[in-house]
Amino acid sequence: MSDPIALSDKELQETAIIVVAAGSGTRLGYGMPKALVPLAGRCLLEHALDGIELAGCASQVIVVLPAGAPELEERAAGHRLKPICRTGGATRNDSVRAGLDALRPETERVLIHDAARALTPPEVFRQVVLALLSGARAVIPVLPVVDTIKQVATDPGEEQAHIIGTPARGTLRAVQTPQGFHAPALLAAHRQAAGWKSPAAEAVTDDAMLMEMLGERVDTVPGAAAALKITTRLDLVLAESMLPLHPGKETPMAEPSNTPAPVLVPRTGIGVDVHAVADASEPRPMWLAGLHFPQDQGLSGHSDGDAVAHAACDALFSAAGIGDLGTHFGTDRPEYAGAPGTTLLTEAARLVREAGFEIGNVAVQFVGRRPKFAARRQEADAVLSKAAGAPVTVTATTSDGLGYEGTGEGVTAYATALVYAVPRQGNPPGKVPAG
């Protein structure tokens, strides 16, 4: 493990890092920008900025955010680095250009980093900067490829691809970020590429490839396993499992220790909640799945009667083994009288995490004649996912006119939740917290 590099004031002033955080995060399914997705109590962007702060190798940090993401901008502004925030574009290249436009005129070295690689160790940043200081005009962190890679093609008129070649694995490398560049050269490359039309523009998948296409040499430094790109829910689970083993000064390509990897123990829970439609003599707003439906009479209950949010809470409590809705939000708790379902869900998620678990996902289906829900499904998913800090999905059905749901007298919601024990320092790997 190397010590932090000692840069002169001039070298620091001439070095900048652009964090691209404008991704939508569709594949993660949280209904929010990817950089805002929570990981052990902090969002991905905050983790990425933590690594940059520990690296201590740049005086200017620029964060490129999606349009209309005030909470993400607040998180960035609240970080100790106080990065400059810019709005990204329709493509990654557009977002990088937005960051490049904010560079100081004296910038000689710029690192382009992906916020989705939130756990990139500080040492990787330092090695990239050292390579640039040694004369490299483009440098990227890489890892050896452990899988056999096949080239495929599909013949005209056929659907099934077939193998046409097997590249030598010893010559292949998986590319990570931050990618470092001589800033004037990268600026010139982007100015040139700005005029390209498809398919040439679409063929460029990262800034190193752009430099390659313009004839620049791209050097490499060792990457790190912790710098995985968080794209799917499985990636998020892997990142969560790595956090207890992720020191602030991890050496890239560190030798594996004899300590067993922590085991993630999944647990599932179910929740059911029933609420009657309030009597017409008692006008109540209809809140369901975190949304207001002003055209419908609301549901009776101690809080706002949001059966969907309540069932989600119960499923989480069941999965974590820490009681039920009545235990935590019963009628003996006057502070929850009239409370929004989203407030209860946020508190339920906090209690589950406090008990030593992280949330995989929650799925809820409600049965009822009203309200009409299909057009607002995605809105409900986003609102509840934000409240829980984890993916929540909602579906709706009717009972074909049968029972109280069919006559419109009430609503039933059924929920399932998946949580997993988070290994903590001092606990044996795989040990599930009591409860």
N, C-alpha and C positions, 0 to 999 in steps of 0.2 A: 504494500500500500504506500503510495507516495504522499508527501505532505502537500498542502495547498501551494500552488505555484506563486512565486513572488513576482508580481507585475509592477512595473513602474507606473507612476500616475499617468504618464503619457500613453503607455500601452493599455491601461484600463480605459482611458478616455476614448481610445481608438477602437475599442471592442464593444460590440452590441450583440444582444440575443433577441431574436424574434420568436415568440411562442405563438404558433398557429392553433387557435382554439375556437374556430368557427364552424366545426362539424355539428351536424344535426343529432347524431347519436341514435338514428333510427333503429339500428340493429340491436342496441342495448335495451330498447323498449321502455325507457323511463318517461317518455313524453316531455323531455327537456333537452337542452343542448348537452352534447356529450361531456364537455368540460365542466358542467355543473353537477354531473352524476356523483353521488357521495361514495367515498371510500374511507372507512374507519373514521367517520366524523368530519372529514374534510372533503371538499370537492376535488376532482382530478386536477383542475387548474392550480389549486392551492398547493397540492403535492408537487406539481411540476415546478412551481415557483420556489418551493422549499429547497429543492435540489439545486436550483440556480443560485439561490442565496448562499448555500453552503459551498458551492464551487468558488464563488468570489472572484470571477475572472472577467467581469464585464461591468462597465459603469452605466450602460443604458440597456434597459429591458423594455421591449415593446410587446404587447399582447394584442392579437387580432381576434376580435370577438364577432359572433353572429349579430346581425341586426335585431333590434328589439329584445335584448337580453339584459334588462336592468339589474337583475339579481347577480348575474355573472360579473357584470361591470362593478358592482358593489364589492364582490368578493376580491376582485383584482385590486380595486382601489384600497381595500382594507389590508392588503398584504404589506409586510414591512418593506418590500422592494419598491413599492409605489410605482408600478410600471406605467408606461404610457399606453393608453387604450385606443385602438383603431377598429373600425368596422370592416369586416371581411367582405369578399365578393362571392360570386356564384360558384367559382371553382377554387381549388387550392392555390393555383397559380395567381389568381386574382387576389386572394387573401395575402399571399406572400408579398405581392407588389404593394398592397396597402401598407404592410409593415415596412417595406423598404423605403417608401415615401416619407416615413417618419424618422429616418436615420439622420444623425447629425452630419454636417458636411465633412467633418474630419474623420469619419469612421473608416478604418482600414480593414477591419475584420468583422464579419457578421456570421452568427450561428443561427440556423433555422431549426427550430425544435417543435415537435408535435406534442401538444398537451396530453394526447392519448397515451404517450409514453411517460406517464406521470411519475414513475419510480426510478427513472434514469439516475444512476448514482452520480454524485458530483465529480468523481474522478474521470468520467467519460467526457464531461464538458472541458475539464482541464487538459486532457490529452489532445482534444481537438484544437484547443487554443494553442497549445505548445507546438503542434504540427504546423499551424499557420505562422507562428512566430519563427519557425525554422525554415520558412520559405514556401510551404505548400500553398497553392492557389485554390485548391478544393480538397476537402478531406472528410471522410465519412467513417463512423464506427460500424464494424461488421462482426458477425458471428459465423463460425463454420456451419455449413448445412449438414444436418445429421440424417435427413431422409434422402432416399434415392429419388431423383427428379426425372420425370419423363416428359418428352416433348410429344404433343399429340396433334392430330389433324383430322378433319372430317371431310370425306369425299363428297362431291356433289350428289344430291339426292339421298344421302344417308343421314341418319340422326346420331348414330353411335360413333364416337371418336375412336381412333386407333393410334397406337404408339408409332412414332416415326424416328425416335432417337432417345438416347440416354446420355446426357452430358456427364462428363467426369466430375464426380462429387468433390474431388479435391480442389477443383478450380472455382467452386461456387461459394458464395457468401451471402448471408441474409443481412440486409441493410437496416440500420437503425438511425435515430436522430439523437443529438443534434448534428446536423451537417454544417461544416464550417467552410467559409469562402473568403477570398480576397474581395472585399466589398465592392470596389469599383468594377471588378470583372463581372460579379454577379449582377450588378445594376445594369451594366451594358448588355449582358445576356438577356435579361428580362425585357429591356427596351427592344431588343431585336426580335424576341419571341412574341412580343405583343402584337406584331403584325401578321403572325402566322395564321393560316386558316386550317380548319380540320382537313385531313386527319392528323397533320403534323402537330398541331397544338394539343390534341387529345392524347397523343402518344407519349407526352412528357408526364411522367408520374412523380418525379421529384426534382429538386434543384440540381442534384448531382448529374442526373441524366441530361438536363439542359446544358450543363457545362460540357459533358461528354460530346453532345451533338455539335457543339461549337468548337470542338477540337482541344479542349482543355484536359490536362491530366488530372485524374482524381485519385488521391492517395487514401490509405486506410489506416485506422487505429483499432485496437480491440474494443468490441462492444461489451455489453453485460447482460446476463440473463434477466436481471431485474428490469431491464428497459423494454419489456414486452409491450406491444401495442394493445391497448384495451379497446377491443372492438365488439366483442360479444359478452354475454352474461358469464360464460365460462371464464373468459379472460379476467373479468372482475373478481370472480371467486379465487382464481389463481393469484391475482394481485393481493387480495385480502390475506391469503395464506402466507404471502411472502413478507408482509409488513413486519411481523415480529422478528424476522431474520434479516431485515433490511437496515443495516447501520448507515449512519450518515456518510461514512467514508468507505463504502464498499469498493474493493478492488475489482476492476473489470476481469471477467473470466476467472473469478476466484475458484480455487480448488475446493471441491465439496468437502464438508466437514463430516465427522462421524455422527453428528447429531441427527437422529431420525427426523424426516420431514413431518411437520404437523399434519394430522389427519383431520379432514373436515367431515364432521358427523351431521348428516342432514336429519331433520325432524319435520314432520308434517302435523298440521292441526286443522280442525274444522270448526266452523262457527255458523250458527243459525240465528236469525233475528226476525221477529214478527212485529209489525205495527199495524194497528187499525187506523183507517181514515177517521180523522176527528169529526165529531158531530157538526152538522151545519150551523148549529147555534154557537159554535166556538171556532170562528175563522182562524185558520193557521196557515202560514206559508208552507208550500210543499218543497222540502229539501230532500234530495235523494242523490246518492253518489257524488256528494259535494256540490251539486248544482241546484239552482233555484228554478222551479217550474211555476211561474206566476199564474198560469191558467188553471192550476189544479188545487183542490183543497188539500191541506197538509196532513201529515200523520201525527197521531197523538204520541205522547211520550214525555219522559223526564227532561230529555235534552231536546234536540230539534226533530227527533223521530226519524233520522236518516238510517233506515234499516241496512242499506248497503255498507255504509261506513262502520256501523256497529257490528255487523257480521264479520267484516274484515278484522276489526279489533279482537273479537272473540276467537277467530281462527289463529291470530298471532299469539294470543295468550295461551291457547291450547297447545300450539306447537312448542312454545317455550316452557310450558308447564308452570305458569305463574298465576294461575287462577282464571277468572273469567270476567265478563263485562261488569257483572254486579260487584265483584271484588274491588274493582278499581274505580268504577263510575256509577255506583248504585245510588238509589234515592237518598241514602244517608250522606251523600256528598253534595251539599247545596251549591257548591261552586260550579257544578256541572249542569245546573238547571238551565235549560235553554241553550246549552253549549252547542256550537256547530259540530257536525260529525267529523269534519276535517281536523278540528281541534282535538277530539278524542283519538283520532287515528294517529296524529303526530305524537301525542302523549303515549299511546300504546306502543308505537315503534321505539320511542325513547326507553320505555320500561323493558322492552325485549332486548334492546342493545345493552342496557345496564345490567341485565341478567347474564350477559356473556354470549349473546347470539348476534348474528347478522341475518338480514332478511334476504331470501332469494327472490320470492315473488308472492303475490296474493292474487287469487282469482275469485271473483264474486259473480253469482247469477241471481237476479231477483225475478220473482214471479208476481205479476200483477197486471191489472187491466190498464192502469194509468200510473205514471205519466207516459206519454209517447217518447221513447228513448233513443231510437236508432240514430237520429240525426245528430245526437249530442254524445255519442259513445266515446269518440276520441277526446272530446273535451273532458269528460268524466275521468277517463284514464289518466290524463295529464294532471288534473287537479288532485286526484287521490295518490298518484305516484309521487307528486311533490310533497304531499302531507306525510307519506310513509317513508320517503327517502329510498324507495325501492319500487320496482315495477308492480303496478296494480292494474288489472284488467277487469272490465265489467261487461257482462252480457245480460240480456233480458229475454223473457219469454212470457207467454200467457198460459192459463190452465184450461183453455178451450171452454170457458164459461163455467167451469166446475169450481165449487168451494167459494170461500170468501174472497180469494184472489180474482176468481172469475166474475163475481158479482160486483167487484169494485169496492168491497168493504175493507180490504186490507192488503198488505204487501208482505211477502216472505222473501228473505235474502239468505242464500247459502254461500258460504265462503270456504276456501281452502288456502292454507298458507304453508310455505316452506321456509324454514330457518335452518341455520347451521351454526354449530358451536365454533366460536372464534378462539383459536389457541392463544393463550396469554402467557407472558413471561412468568416462569415459575410453575406453570401447570404442565403435567405430563402431556405429550402430544396425544390428541384424540380424546382427552378427558372432557366429558360433558359437564357443564356447571350443574350444581344441584338444582332440583326442581322438576 
